[in-house]
């Protein structure tokens, strides 16, 4: 996501200063026209508006610690990661104590979609801060939205990802059935894409499902997806809302990781349905 945002923001005329703990990510930043910063603290001294896109709550906590460690010019942070709601509130409180406004602004869309600005911003928080950040959101997204009080962005992302989980597992199951009964996978994809079964989730993963090949990752790895599944389940439990269909598909994703496919795309959940149908394969073997 960070690389895609950098690419599109540079193309939109923004000067992008970035930092990442990954040397490969920093090299990509330079290649895309961004400017390297030696630390998060350096970013804070050079940028009034900061975007965070992070894999874990621990990473967010570390970044917030650096942003607040010493005075900088950062005034607004747009937090685009998918994390537990309490982690977002904790980060907001720490930043606010340092005089920095935070927007909760997770993204709906895959890494591939982000490359072509086909992601949606679910922003929430201070309307004035959102207005100041809006040109940036428009620079890397298809459609930014302000959803109300801080936290509503993450709430909406959980609702959206609940459906993505169900759609992805359903698509994997459908292709397992199609293979079991001898239908051509490519024709199956064409027919599903042209009928009532079509979804943006299928559009993002359909080619992988038809080829039965799930690397390189196009949406998100199964290992990273586990974090989102856990957050959605905990959020629904705290809200007192039964989610039986979502609860039924989570074990399929966990089984895919346990079977050695954690490094593959979320679409590799189809491997579990294939195994149940009698098409088990060795981990890492592509079709």
Secondary structure, DSSP 8 states (H G I E B T S, - for coil): -HHHHHHHHHHTT---EE--S-HHHHHHHHHTT-EE-SSHHHHHHH-SEEEE--SSHHHHHHHHHHHTTS--S--EEEE-S---HHHHHHHHHHHHHTT-EEEEEEEES-HHHHHTT--EEEEES-HHHHHHHHHHHHHH-SEEEE-SSTTHHHHHHHHHHHHHHHHHHHHHHHHHHHHHTT--HHHHHHHHHTSTT--HHHHHHHHHHHHT---S-SS-BHHHHHHHHHHHHHHHHHHT---HHHHHHHHHHHHHIIIIITTSBGGGGHHHHHHHTT----TT---
